[in-house]
Amino acid sequence: MKYSLYPGCSMEGTAVPYLKSIEVVAEALGMHLEEIPDWNCCGATIASGVVGDFTQQVVAARNLALAEPKGYDVLVGCSSCYFSLALTNRRFQTDDHFRQMANEALAAGGLRYNGTLRVRQILEVMINDIGLDKIAARVKRPLTGLKVAGYVGCQTVRAVPWEFDDPENPVFMDKLIEALGATPVPFPMKAKCCGSSQALTATDIVLAAGNDILQCALDNGAQILITPCPMCQLNLDAYQGMVNQQFGKNFNLPVLFFTQLMAIAFDLPPAAWALKNMIVSPYEALAPFGINR
């Protein structure tokens, strides 16, 4: 199975562990990833508010135009990037006027996009293309007894409605957790917004959302929280100390990318787990499985 990989900006910064674990997990499952050459930022979090939706979507479409000659599905890890690219792709496929105008803009760079590709989020690909049986068969370090909160976030399941899990009660993450031998905890806030990119401009909103999400996970017995979204991971991991200070809490809940947990369960090289990159240490929770510093 071949895919065009769109890494996105976060995977070269705060979400480096995501990219590292995606690459090794994909290889272990027989997936062939080809990074889109000369890819650019999709403009997911700020461009539409600064330069307008049309320009932002043309910027996103440049990546699709670069990938189209290969003809592979575009694989996206970041939920914000997935939201941006999937919506842009849908507009190319359904809006003739937009497609004409966007291609006039792309032509300035010698590009054209015909809307022939599928934009896929990696979690959905793991479930629908690889399959839970194959994932479970690849597990060499079963995470039996580990209680995990699967936090999908708000963008992943709502980018293209009803094409990826249930937007109000997503279950893909829970099924994946079970395939790794772990136990998914009940988690009513699994699709609640974490505040996204407002951490700098509206910090109180992000901290309040983080407090609610973390408390819900712990109330339901979670030892680790996993997510497919770099912004969610950043907000719940890096700002957990600020949440504690703001609300008088003592949260110490590790927040990992779901592919990091897969890499551990597959017993892939520890360097690919990238656990030392996390702010809240996961080693105590993972110690029963022979995971040490």
C-alpha positions, 0 to 999 in steps of 0.5 A: 500500500502506497501513500503520499505523506503530508507531514505538515509543519508541526511534525518538524517541531512540537510533533517530532515524536508523531512523525518518528512513530508514524514512519516506523509503524507504517513500515512495520505494517507494510505501508510505503510512504512517499513524502510529498516533494517541496510540500508547504504549510497548509495554513490551517491555523492562521492563514484563513484569518489573515489572507482569506479562505480562498488564498488559504485553500490555494496554499493547501491545494499546492500540496495536492497538486504536487501529490497528484502525479503519483496518484496515491491517497494523501496521508495526513497525521495532523488533524488541523492539516487534515481538516484543511486539506480534506475541505480544500479537496472536497471543494475542488471536487464539488465547486467548479467555479472555485476549481477554475479560480484556484487553478488559475492561481496555481498556474502561476507556479506551474501547477494544476490540481484536478481533484482526483486524490483522496485525503486520508487521516492516518487513524482512519487508514489504520482502521480501514486499510490496515485493519485491526486484525493485522494491527493486533497480529503485529503486537509483540508487547501487549499492553494488557492492563494499561488504561488509556483515554483515546482523545480524538479531538474536535477536528479529526472527525469533523473535517469531512462529516460522516466520512471518518468515524462518528463525529459525536461518539468516535470509536476508532481510537477505542478499537485501536487501543483494544487491538494493542491489548490495552483497555479504553476507558469511558471518555465522554470528552473524547471529541471536545475541543481543547482550545486549539491554537488559542493558547497564546491569544486566549490562554484561559480558554485552553487551560479551562478546556484542558482541565475538563478533558484531563479531569474526565480522563482521570475520573474514568481511570486513565493512566495515559491519554493518546491523540492523533492531533499535534495541537491537542497533544501540545495543549494537554502536555505542555500546558498541563503544569499551567492547568495545575497552577490555574485550577489547583490540580495535581495532574500528571497524565502522560499525553502521547500520540497514538502511533507512539503507543503502537510503536511500543506495543509493536516492540519497535526500536525505542528511539522511535518511541521518542518518549523523552520528548514528552513534557509529562513523563510516561515512564511510570505508567509504562514501567509494568511493560518494561519501559524504562528511562 
